[in-house]
Amino acid sequence: MPTLDDFLEQVGEFDFFQKKALFVLCLLSASFVPIYVGIFFLGFTPDHHCRSPGVTELSQRCGWSLEEQLNHTVPEWDGHGASYNSRCRRYEVDWNATGISCTEPLSSLVGNGSTVPLSPCWDGWDYDSTGSSLVTEFNLVCEESWKLDLFQSCVNAGFFIGSMSIGYIADRFGRKLCLLVTVLINAVSGVLTAFAPSYTWTVIFRLIQGLVSKGGWLTGYVLIAEFVGSDYRRAVGITYQLAFTLGLLVFTALAYALPHWRWLQLAVTLPNFFFLFYYWCLPESPRWLIAQKQDDKAMEVIKRIAKGNKKNLPLSFQNFNCEDEDQEKLKPSFLDLVRTPQIRKYTFILMYSWFTSSILYQGLIMHMGIAAGNMYLDFLYSALVEFPAAFILLLTLDNIGRCYTWAAANMMTGAACLVTAFVPDTLYWLKMTAACLGRMGITMCYEIICVVNPELYPTFLRNLGVLVCSSLCDLGGIITPFLVYRLAELWHELPLIIFAVIVLIDSGLVLLLPEMKGKALPETIDDAENLHRQERSKEKTIYLHVRTSEVASNCQHSETWGLPEPEVVCLHFCFTPSLTLLLPIFLFAFQTHSCFLCPRASGSSNVYGASRKFMKEHFYLLLTKQKSSLGCSVTVHFCSEQE
């Protein structure tokens, strides 16, 4: 029987319908940016110092500039207020007292040579910022700074929990339903976050967003990957992630235009409600429907794709009959991820790779941001470096292969981390070049794992496998801040050494995975277990009908187009593209009678028709030439039609 890949070859593996679906799902990919990295702008911490009653009035009376005011009234102020005391302590004096000197205010209050007592910031903080953030509104600084870490940890915790639950829902109840539910919950919780009255409610609503947003993003990726043919999965996966990179640029522009966090949160959330139109724009995944034995619905989706691509299905592709209709529908299980040896190996390697990619992707940004300058430019530069990474993958994944490209990207990242760590600061240009190469390398790794992960699991387990493996990415996101900031206190470059060791180990592990270049997606556990034994691309199968008189009315409804004797014959042979020119003179025999193939045009395909009169009947053979570099197998099926 023809597989879904055979149907896609007939209706278009990546034509107008799939391109439209990719475009609308890329909008979803871009909208994930504010949740994944939104803390960079929503929770930015500006320079700050304690607010002291009476200082403003004294400054006005003495005619101080802002810098003079800070030098006179803020502890340990050295021009930038980087010390803990300058940010989190104030002088315990009465600035409203009379007779304070404008040149030596502290001496006139406590006397020369006396130590000025310090106290916490009982009256809050003054922030050097024209906008607002979670930090400035809820005063998440000094002793309360851990609450900002908790805010981001709750998002990653939501990612982790959602990876398990959303993956199961998508594999159990369908990609489309899962996508719509996550979009709705994400949009509603995002709006509630913008109007949250307190820090506690902000964390709760952000946690809900984390629970559904990443699961929805990965479900969108799996859905578009299951709409296209195997030759286009690489391009589709990279394009989907390029949309995320474009989202980084758009988010930077919005953050610059809307410096107040509530308005920014609202602006990036409201467009999510438009994604509910996916109910009408996108069908369910035909691969998932087939895995659930819903062949009639799968056929409806295939016909919808054919209509969208303005293609017609051949007669031999008008029905989609399951060969194992009596088998029970496959249901995803967490045990399926570790039950069989090969899938167990895939799961553990992919988990480690997700963990590695997350730590280095976020860790390198954090490490470069320790000595941050302009936060908008820093964020912009970190986004722009992802574009060359994507274009390199477009050129290499299908030419060199997934695994070798992946291993090379890991090795480049590890080498770049070591160079950045050991090159002296005097060679700034070399240090920054290595840092950018490391950022590019880990971006490539991130994009490759998003392509490879769904390729290694069977259809009924694919979404669960992707989300469970990627849950290690969320654990990496939770520990990365501690890994970067705590180790940097011991030695500024120590995190880079740790990063290099982690990623170089991963470069060896990924070579143990099967190469998926040009291979069909596995549909069953057995397919996934035998991926490492598949040495060449899937054969292109062509299905033909020859009509005879006895079963004309039943031809389109027969099982696998198998008909009573002698109407059904399977004839297998292989040919290369160059031999297709010889098909018009190819002679084959059926019992003692034969017919010649003659070329005939039909649409955009090369179709070869044959006819021979036999017992007042016509035999018709339709052979559609298929694209294949390794040849193809041909199956001839005989149906009947009276002259």
Helices and strands as residue ranges (DSSP letters): H 4-11, H 16-31, H 33-36, H 39-42, E 48-50, H 55-62, H 66-73, H 84-88, E 90-91, H 105-110, E 118-119, E 125-127, H 134-138, G 142-144, H 146-173, H 175-194, H 199-227, G 230-232, H 233-257, H 261-269, G 270-277, H 278-281, H 286-291, H 295-308, G 315-317, G 334-337, H 341-368, H 375-384, H 386-396, H 402-422, H 428-455, H 459-490, H 494-509, G 510-512, H 525-529, G 531-533, E 540-546, G 552-557, G 559-561, G 577-585, E 587-590, E 593-602, E 605-610, E 613-614, E 617-618, E 621-624, E 632-638
